């Protein structure tokens, strides 16, 4: 009886050990089967039979992402797929891609040219952060939001072409873009988030269209060269210190507007628009 109990105890321990290791083994096997590779692109097949690029392992300076793999359309570039790739200088993203997830091209220090597809609708945070060689970017029609930190620290960025569909610009979206001299916001923009253009030290002029209803705190903080701020909306909410340390700035606003009231309250030069 004594030996029978010992034998049963050993069997129970063995079975328990097998059961505990099964999930780990299964996860490992599933992961290997889940991620596939085409050329230097690692990818996942989504539930809707489209493809998400999850990583690029090559060292090419100029890349054109394929529009499909094995007859399946590529629709998503996943988190940090090309991040910190210092070989990359030019990339073309094909039509069919709708989503660029967080940090996809973050810290690609030598990336100079980015061609975004007409099908793009969603940019996510940190997508192009610290792309120090990027000078110009055209954001396609259909994109509604520039998310937080999207172009933060792109300190050679000179030109941003916004689509008419943009409605919001997120926090720190263009902070330290020190070569930006002007920004042409489309008429559909409604809100600009916390510190979105802080330390854009070459920015000289900004027009806030009639649709803009909210300017967050420190949005234009330390824009040292900012001379002219046109506020066309009669009823805009401007958070505290939105134009902090913009010592040269003059506000142009309509009489009896919240923009004019902000200028008076903060003792900023004011020109009344007719």
ZIPE-V661772 format. One line per field, one symbol per residue. ss: DSSP state (h for helix, s for strand, l for the rest). phi: phi as a letter, one per 40 degrees, with the letter a starting at -180 (. if undefined). A space follows every 50 residues. Layout:
# ZIPE-V661772
ss->???
phi->???
This chain:
# ZIPE-V661772
ss->lhhhhhhhhhhhhhhhhhhhhhhhhhhhhhhhhhssssllssssslllll sssssslllllssslllssllssssssllllllllllllsssllllllss llllllllllllsssllllllssllllllllllllsssllllllssllll llllllllsssllllllssllllllllllllsslllllllssllllllll llllsssslllllssllllllllllllsssslllllssllllllllllls sssslllhhhhhhhhlllsssssl
phi->.dcccccccccccccccccccddccccccccccccbbbfbbcabccccgb bbcbabbcbccbbbcccabfgbccbbbcdfcbdgccccbaabbcdhcbbb cdgdbcgccbcbbbbcccccbbbbdgdbdgccccbaabccdhcbaccdgd bdgccbcbbbbcccccbabccfdbcgccbcbabbcccccbabcdfdbcgc cbcbaabcccccbabccgdbdgccccbbbcbcccbbcbcdgdbcfbcccb cbaccgccccccccccfbdbbccc
